[in-house]
């Protein structure tokens, strides 16, 4: 009697060979099962990541120290005559009571909470507008329907009225996840999009990091497991012309309308100028991932530059990364040389205006 088979795949061929060459004992059955399982891909169950975020009116100080911490003798120039402005921020809370804030690292500055997801996850953001005008959250990169776009006046999520709440539903599918030439995680923007230009300058900006499936640290920790530290830095000239200056933060009056216009252009990294952004600290030997964001107008052509270390950008070695408005770039480095290194935009005018800070490498213990 002969048996007729459909042509098997290489996997099936291999299992058939095992079936006919080995005696069918309990030991070979265990071995067979182990081999079978080794060929079966394992998938972590997709999760729903849930966040509670409010938009709130705040006072923001671009230089809390009141000093130029990069070159103290030079001072703050016209950019220090008014430092504290009325602005808006996204703030994360622990639950739907919106009473307990989630603390952010100091290096995040003005940025809203960083959302994390793994490829395949769903994301739910419960947004409460505690401000005084309609606002929204529009995310880049993730998948959503028109109701959850947070923009273009489509649905109630496009303009959440003061005092109201809307829950956004987004999908971190394969098109939102790292591509073939990307590292194990990539960054996307989110921001308010009722009056998008004004609201970006307001400070309503945040990021979401999507980790490649299988590269997350744990089911409840979606951060990538192949790095030690990660930082997000936003390069943006905040245009504060026409915005209310908080009087107790104003140093002196501007000498002219032209000086006032220039002084109200805050050349900032994460909303801070002249080295007032703190907390960019790693240990020697750390694998460090930098998520870089560029926003703004035609003057916002930025070149992020690290002193003391190079980075890998899409497999290419460099120490300067170009950013245009709307840019989202992820680069990696291994911190090698201890020191308190400059980190700044390399555009000459932006250096003068204070778009600089320091990142620190602590000697290995």
C-alpha angles and dihedrals in degrees: 000000000000129000124224117213135187108239104276127224118248088261092055092045090055094050091049091054090053091049095055100035100049128063110247100245130141089261095053090045089056090047091048091051092049092051091047091052091049089062095048114089115232118224127194111226111259113253135212108232112206127200136179111209130172131193111224138176112245144167111249126199116201093198111024091179091056087225143096098249094186099054107004095185091062095057124201099294118201089334091071101052090087117023108156121067138169106257143151132246141185109240126190124224132192098239147348093293089072090212106112116058122215107236116238128209111262091240091067091073112174095353119119121239117303111240118210130202139163122229106277096027128126120226125210117190116188102204122196119188107217093163132093102255139043112284139168146184117245116183128204123219102010124100122255141151124244092269090059099040093099090213147065093051092279112148131333092297090067093071116014108196122230110281094018132111131216129182115219120206117203134170124221094205128162091282089060094046129085114292129222094281097039129098120247093284137026135194132239132187131238125186143151114281109186090096095002100187095048094043094052088054087045088064099251095142132124142153141234123208119207118199123206114254110268094021097084119113094233141335090270095037112061095180115116114269098211097071134064101206137014132193133186120208127186118203109202138143100223109213106216096170108132093016121121114260115217101238097219089058097052116104100192142328121281115251095227144001090258092053090047092052091052094042091055092058102091110199096204145169108212088345097304132105140205098016097313090124104096138181103055092135131144137166124251109271095024118141102231129194121201120200107200125199130187125191139157138064137311092302089058097089100134135183112198109211130186122202116213099022145049128223138212113241112186088332094311122116117233144132096214125061122193117227129188126183108293094021121148114185131170120202135172136215140172109225107230115158122055115233148105099267133192118247115186150131108276095214103116097226091048092053090053092048094053108264092146142096139154136262119202133215112200116208114259111266 
